[in-house]
Amino acid sequence: MNVSLTLIIANKNYSSWSMRSWVLMHARGIPFAERMLKFESTEWDEQIGTLSPSGLVPALWEGEPGAGFVTYDTLAIAERLHELFPEHGIWPREASARARARSLAAEMHSGFGAMRDAMPMNIRGRYPGKGMNDSVARNIARISAIWAEAKRPFLFGDFCAADAFYAPVATRFITYGVELRGPAKAYQRALLDSPPVQAWSAAASKETEFVAADEPYASERKRA
Ligand SMILES: N[C@@H](CCC(=O)N[C@@H](CS)C(=O)NCC(=O)O)C(=O)O
């Protein structure tokens, strides 16, 4: 692959979909540049139309951003990376493990709406106990069951795309004080301790922008 890659992302504190592609590329050793468009910024308004056909992030450009070839949406990006870098372990090598990893990534991509709505990613935030309800608890039970079956340290041994899809959830459980037990907790720890998640989270914690739509539990004073 001799063309340069650029990943268009949004705020590291809030953008869980951006995080998925970013940590995956880092974990699998795929070189890329990043370009951040902050939510609710003039830059976003001016550039998102050129940099992402869907108007959403992430988007992955091969060649000049805005002029080269773009793949957007996290599942499509994972598949594009798998085709461009077949030896980089984006998905597990063994066919049935690969199918299962794709199922788990798709389950995250199209599911867990209750948890995603009630517990938006906010890496630097701490709102223990907020966001819990029966539907969220059912989402968490299913996620715990998936995580409890991890092969260790990650879902299929080495960090793959399925792990990237669940990485933001590991941070949400810290933000909202969701306590796991046993093997599910060990898997959460492995995600949080992994170098790409550490690097993303460290940068997220330094961000100061406040996006009210992503902070439903912030004080009214701060939101005003
Ligand atoms: N299904 C998309 C979801 C992407 C998405 O919703 N991204 C959010 C940021 S995490 C976004 O761009 N929001 C901006 C907006 O809604 O205007 C994917 O998997 O990439």
The ligand as an ORCA input file, in Angstrom:
! r2SCAN-3c Opt
* xyz 0 1
  N     -22.855      4.026     11.533
  C     -21.828      5.062     11.560
  C     -22.102      6.009     12.708
  C     -21.232      7.238     12.669
  C     -21.707      8.329     13.600
  O     -22.887      8.377     14.030
  N     -20.785      9.241     13.931
  C     -21.098     10.377     14.785
  C     -19.941     10.681     15.709
  S     -19.544      9.386     16.836
  C     -21.258     11.628     13.945
  O     -20.570     11.796     12.957
  N     -22.134     12.537     14.358
  C     -22.281     13.811     13.720
  C     -23.675     14.172     13.400
  O     -24.597     13.412     13.716
  O     -23.858     15.254     12.821
  C     -20.461      4.389     11.668
  O     -20.411      3.204     12.041
  O     -19.434      5.005     11.355
*
